[in-house]
């Protein structure tokens, strides 16, 4: 097959084949770069969504802490209320034990 061709024809076919290979490699490289850019864009979107989710979940964690502190405040308020009722009952019992108040002038 190559015996019938002169050197110039073989060089021409070789250069055409090389050019075709270079074009195919260039196209594949361009497709690879485009795919990498899409992956980068999607990863950036995922990163942004993750940051937003993290920001929202911090608020939920803070609400849990607030609920726990509110429960402790409620326990303390109930204790204060019980002691205040006890004081009121003691004062009422003392007033009843002393009898009715009489006014002196």
KEGUNU-64173 format. One line per field, with one value per atom (N, C-alpha, C): residue number from 1; atom name; chain; z, y, x. Coordinates in Angstrom, 3 decimals. Atoms other than C-alpha are relative to their C-alpha. Layout:
<pts>
resi	c(NUM,...)
name	c(CA,...)
chain	c(A,...)
z	c(Z,...)
y	c(Y,...)
x	c(X,...)
</pts>
This chain:
<pts>
resi	c(1,1,1,2,2,2,3,3,3,4,4,4,5,5,5,6,6,6,7,7,7,8,8,8,9,9,9,10,10,10,11,11,11,12,12,12,13,13,13,14,14,14,15,15,15,16,16,16,17,17,17,18,18,18,19,19,19,20,20,20,21,21,21,22,22,22,23,23,23,24,24,24,25,25,25,26,26,26,27,27,27,28,28,28,29,29,29,30,30,30,31,31,31,32,32,32,33,33,33,34,34,34,35,35,35,36,36,36,37,37,37,38,38,38,39,39,39,40,40,40,41,41,41,42,42,42,43,43,43,44,44,44,45,45,45,46,46,46,47,47,47,48,48,48,49,49,49,50,50,50,51,51,51,52,52,52,53,53,53,54,54,54,55,55,55,56,56,56,57,57,57,58,58,58,59,59,59,60,60,60,61,61,61,62,62,62,63,63,63,64,64,64,65,65,65,66,66,66,67,67,67,68,68,68,69,69,69,70,70,70,71,71,71,72,72,72,73,73,73,74,74,74,75,75,75,76,76,76,77,77,77,78,78,78,79,79,79,80,80,80,81,81,81,82,82,82,83,83,83,84,84,84,85,85,85,86,86,86,87,87,87,88,88,88,89,89,89,90,90,90,91,91,91,92,92,92,93,93,93,94,94,94,95,95,95,96,96,96,97,97,97,98,98,98,99,99,99,100,100,100,101,101,101,102,102,102,103,103,103,104,104,104,105,105,105)
name	c(N,CA,C,N,CA,C,N,CA,C,N,CA,C,N,CA,C,N,CA,C,N,CA,C,N,CA,C,N,CA,C,N,CA,C,N,CA,C,N,CA,C,N,CA,C,N,CA,C,N,CA,C,N,CA,C,N,CA,C,N,CA,C,N,CA,C,N,CA,C,N,CA,C,N,CA,C,N,CA,C,N,CA,C,N,CA,C,N,CA,C,N,CA,C,N,CA,C,N,CA,C,N,CA,C,N,CA,C,N,CA,C,N,CA,C,N,CA,C,N,CA,C,N,CA,C,N,CA,C,N,CA,C,N,CA,C,N,CA,C,N,CA,C,N,CA,C,N,CA,C,N,CA,C,N,CA,C,N,CA,C,N,CA,C,N,CA,C,N,CA,C,N,CA,C,N,CA,C,N,CA,C,N,CA,C,N,CA,C,N,CA,C,N,CA,C,N,CA,C,N,CA,C,N,CA,C,N,CA,C,N,CA,C,N,CA,C,N,CA,C,N,CA,C,N,CA,C,N,CA,C,N,CA,C,N,CA,C,N,CA,C,N,CA,C,N,CA,C,N,CA,C,N,CA,C,N,CA,C,N,CA,C,N,CA,C,N,CA,C,N,CA,C,N,CA,C,N,CA,C,N,CA,C,N,CA,C,N,CA,C,N,CA,C,N,CA,C,N,CA,C,N,CA,C,N,CA,C,N,CA,C,N,CA,C,N,CA,C,N,CA,C,N,CA,C,N,CA,C,N,CA,C,N,CA,C,N,CA,C,N,CA,C,N,CA,C,N,CA,C,N,CA,C,N,CA,C,N,CA,C,N,CA,C,N,CA,C)
chain	c(A,A,A,A,A,A,A,A,A,A,A,A,A,A,A,A,A,A,A,A,A,A,A,A,A,A,A,A,A,A,A,A,A,A,A,A,A,A,A,A,A,A,A,A,A,A,A,A,A,A,A,A,A,A,A,A,A,A,A,A,A,A,A,A,A,A,A,A,A,A,A,A,A,A,A,A,A,A,A,A,A,A,A,A,A,A,A,A,A,A,A,A,A,A,A,A,A,A,A,A,A,A,A,A,A,A,A,A,A,A,A,A,A,A,A,A,A,A,A,A,A,A,A,A,A,A,A,A,A,A,A,A,A,A,A,A,A,A,A,A,A,A,A,A,A,A,A,A,A,A,A,A,A,A,A,A,A,A,A,A,A,A,A,A,A,A,A,A,A,A,A,A,A,A,A,A,A,A,A,A,A,A,A,A,A,A,A,A,A,A,A,A,A,A,A,A,A,A,A,A,A,A,A,A,A,A,A,A,A,A,A,A,A,A,A,A,A,A,A,A,A,A,A,A,A,A,A,A,A,A,A,A,A,A,A,A,A,A,A,A,A,A,A,A,A,A,A,A,A,A,A,A,A,A,A,A,A,A,A,A,A,A,A,A,A,A,A,A,A,A,A,A,A,A,A,A,A,A,A,A,A,A,A,A,A,A,A,A,A,A,A,A,A,A,A,A,A,A,A,A,A,A,A,A,A,A,A,A,A,A,A,A,A,A,A)
z	c(0.000,0.000,0.000,-0.062,0.956,-1.095,1.035,-1.806,-1.212,1.161,-4.480,0.258,-0.348,-2.610,0.067,-0.152,-2.772,1.402,-1.341,0.337,0.327,-0.227,-0.057,0.335,-0.263,-0.091,1.388,-1.346,3.013,1.053,-0.944,4.762,0.067,0.025,3.707,0.801,-0.753,5.036,1.491,-1.400,8.220,0.666,-0.560,8.733,0.165,-0.111,8.068,1.194,-1.128,10.532,1.316,-1.214,13.100,0.310,-0.200,12.580,0.523,-0.468,13.036,1.466,-1.391,16.258,0.895,-0.792,17.506,0.172,-0.088,16.710,0.955,-0.897,18.464,1.446,-1.362,21.522,0.498,-0.397,21.554,0.357,-0.279,21.375,1.322,-1.259,24.169,1.184,-1.077,26.262,0.293,-0.197,25.726,0.725,-0.679,26.743,1.462,-1.367,29.824,0.841,-0.725,30.827,0.275,-0.197,30.326,1.106,-1.050,32.484,1.371,-1.268,35.185,0.492,-0.397,35.170,0.521,-0.491,35.548,1.392,-1.314,38.453,1.033,-0.915,40.042,0.338,-0.222,39.604,0.923,-0.839,41.108,1.409,-1.337,43.980,0.749,-0.624,44.651,0.480,-0.409,44.732,1.221,-1.146,47.112,1.238,-1.131,49.329,0.560,-0.449,49.454,0.729,-0.657,50.290,1.359,-1.278,53.013,1.037,-0.934,54.561,0.483,-0.400,54.547,0.973,-0.900,56.150,1.361,-1.272,58.788,0.770,-0.660,59.527,0.601,-0.513,59.924,1.170,-1.089,62.158,1.256,-1.190,64.475,0.774,-0.660,65.211,0.760,-0.671,66.056,1.247,-1.177,68.394,1.087,-0.977,70.057,0.637,-0.563,70.496,1.031,-0.979,72.266,1.299,-1.199,74.656,0.704,-0.573,75.160,0.727,-0.646,75.938,1.306,-1.220,78.489,1.097,-0.975,80.215,0.454,-0.364,80.118,0.979,-0.939,81.849,1.382,-1.293,84.574,0.659,-0.538,84.988,0.534,-0.450,85.256,1.323,-1.257,87.965,1.153,-1.037,89.913,0.335,-0.234,89.466,0.789,-0.747,90.698,1.451,-1.361,93.732,0.766,-0.631,94.471,0.310,-0.204,94.058,1.191,-1.124,96.467,1.323,-1.234,99.064,0.339,-0.242,98.620,0.551,-0.529,99.170,1.448,-1.374,102.300,0.922,-0.806,103.577,0.189,-0.103,102.793,0.996,-0.914,104.621,1.438,-1.357,107.626,0.540,-0.429,107.740,0.316,-0.249,107.476,1.285,-1.225,110.208,1.214,-1.101,112.435,0.274,-0.168,111.798,0.672,-0.616,112.714,1.458,-1.379,115.834,0.884,-0.788,117.002,0.204,-0.136,116.524,-0.860,0.821,114.955,0.445,-0.260,114.724,0.635,-0.662,117.114,-0.135,0.194,116.617,1.333,-1.233,119.486,-0.324,0.216,119.748,1.248)
y	c(-1.177,0.000,1.257,-1.164,2.489,-0.034,0.117,1.197,0.854,-0.783,3.038,1.505,-1.418,6.396,0.594,-0.669,8.902,0.603,-0.505,10.546,1.172,-1.156,13.716,-0.423,0.486,11.808,-0.614,0.604,9.827,1.106,-1.125,13.070,0.738,-0.681,14.652,-0.781,0.839,11.713,-0.002,-0.017,11.724,1.317,-1.290,15.435,0.111,-0.003,15.025,-0.847,0.868,12.127,0.680,-0.721,14.160,1.143,-1.107,17.132,-0.506,0.587,14.914,-0.399,0.397,13.504,1.241,-1.233,17.016,0.612,-0.551,18.200,-0.830,0.872,15.166,0.220,-0.228,15.694,1.370,-1.342,19.423,0.015,0.069,18.696,-0.716,0.732,16.130,0.838,-0.867,18.583,1.113,-1.038,21.313,-0.576,0.651,18.883,-0.295,0.280,17.899,1.275,-1.279,21.541,0.468,-0.398,22.258,-0.839,0.864,19.248,0.382,-0.412,20.348,1.308,-1.258,23.842,-0.235,0.332,22.353,-0.616,0.619,20.213,1.068,-1.074,23.266,0.889,-0.835,25.330,-0.716,0.762,22.563,-0.158,0.118,22.062,1.316,-1.314,25.799,0.194,-0.092,25.660,-0.867,0.900,22.702,0.618,-0.649,24.568,1.131,-1.106,27.628,-0.527,0.583,25.475,-0.572,0.555,23.721,1.092,-1.110,27.055,0.546,-0.485,28.164,-0.975,1.005,24.898,0.077,-0.115,25.243,1.230,-1.205,28.782,-0.201,0.256,27.593,-0.969,0.977,24.654,0.574,-0.659,26.892,0.646,-0.610,28.751,-1.053,1.076,25.459,-0.437,0.390,24.508,1.055,-1.073,27.907,-0.028,0.128,27.376,-1.126,1.082,24.080,0.492,-0.559,25.903,0.943,-0.926,28.593,-0.762,0.806,25.944,-0.597,0.581,24.304,1.061,-1.087,27.655,0.441,-0.381,28.530,-1.026,1.028,25.203,0.206,-0.271,26.051,1.230,-1.199,29.495,-0.359,0.422,27.877,-0.752,0.728,25.496,0.969,-0.990,28.433,0.840,-0.794,30.481,-0.801,0.843,27.557,-0.142,0.086,27.203,1.296,-1.297,30.936,0.125,-0.068,30.704,-0.855,0.885,27.760,0.621,-0.640,29.596,1.227,-1.170,32.763,-0.427,0.516,30.749,-0.439,0.429,29.255,1.204,-1.225,32.730,0.607,-0.526,33.922,-0.822,0.875,30.914,0.223,-0.235,31.526,1.341,-1.313,35.207,-0.066,0.134,34.316,-0.776,0.778,31.690,0.839,-0.870,34.183,1.065,-1.007,36.805,-0.608,0.670,34.305,-0.325,0.345,33.262,1.233,-1.220,36.857,0.588,-0.488,37.508,1.210,-1.155,40.409,1.236,-1.220,43.684,1.029,-1.049,46.303,1.304,-1.295,49.943,0.730,-0.757,51.935,1.431,-1.415,55.735,0.623)
x	c(0.822,0.000,0.878,-0.882,2.747,1.069,-1.042,5.014,-0.328,0.413,2.997,0.010,0.076,3.082,1.402,-1.279,5.833,0.079,-0.251,7.287,-0.924,0.857,5.245,-1.424,1.353,1.935,-0.076,-0.020,2.897,0.048,-0.074,3.830,-1.343,1.305,0.525,-1.027,0.945,-1.515,0.349,-0.427,0.542,-0.402,0.396,-0.049,-1.517,1.462,-3.793,-0.436,0.332,-3.964,0.368,-0.407,-2.028,-0.946,0.931,-4.325,-1.346,1.262,-7.401,0.132,-0.225,-5.917,0.027,-0.075,-5.131,-1.388,1.355,-8.682,-0.851,0.779,-10.227,0.435,-0.493,-8.006,-0.456,0.435,-8.850,-1.487,1.446,-12.592,-0.244,0.165,-12.309,0.459,-0.485,-10.291,-1.001,1.018,-12.889,-1.212,1.127,-15.663,0.338,-0.435,-13.651,0.005,-0.016,-13.146,-1.422,1.402,-16.870,-0.641,0.548,-17.778,0.557,-0.606,-15.330,-0.609,0.644,-16.858,-1.412,1.339,-20.356,0.068,-0.168,-19.164,0.351,-0.392,-17.531,-1.196,1.184,-20.717,-0.988,0.926,-22.871,0.543,-0.594,-20.437,-0.123,0.158,-20.581,-1.435,1.407,-24.392,-0.273,0.175,-24.266,0.634,-0.682,-21.774,-0.862,0.855,-24.054,-1.234,1.178,-27.092,0.377,-0.455,-25.103,0.215,-0.203,-24.124,-1.346,1.321,-27.769,-0.662,0.566,-28.869,0.673,-0.726,-26.159,-0.472,0.495,-27.329,-1.378,1.345,-30.904,0.013,-0.024,-30.008,0.624,-0.547,-27.979,-1.140,1.154,-31.218,-0.807,0.738,-32.926,0.742,-0.780,-30.078,-0.156,0.146,-30.350,-1.393,1.342,-34.112,-0.052,-0.057,-33.392,0.637,-0.637,-31.064,-0.972,0.981,-33.719,-1.105,1.044,-36.338,0.504,-0.556,-34.053,0.099,-0.113,-33.362,-1.393,1.368,-37.076,-0.582,0.450,-37.801,0.591,-0.638,-35.298,-0.622,0.652,-36.874,-1.381,1.324,-40.317,0.085,-0.169,-39.090,0.265,-0.312,-37.650,-1.234,1.210,-40.843,-1.031,0.940,-42.970,0.445,-0.529,-40.694,-0.270,0.263,-40.996,-1.489,1.446,-44.774,-0.428,0.344,-44.979,0.438,-0.474,-42.886,-0.839,0.849,-44.964,-1.357,1.263,-48.160,0.164,-0.266,-46.605,0.086,-0.090,-45.755,-1.386,1.366,-49.309,-0.815,0.751,-50.761,0.459,-0.503,-48.479,-0.489,0.483,-49.442,-1.493,1.445,-53.154,-0.243,0.168,-52.801,0.374,-0.413,-50.968,-1.060,1.047,-53.637,-1.223,1.149,-56.374,0.291,-0.355,-54.482,-0.006,-0.028,-54.138,-1.391,1.362,-57.797,-0.245,0.332,-59.605,0.789,-0.756,-57.818,-0.937,0.782,-59.097,0.746,-0.596,-58.515,0.046,-0.134,-57.204,0.363,-0.296,-57.202,0.399)
</pts>
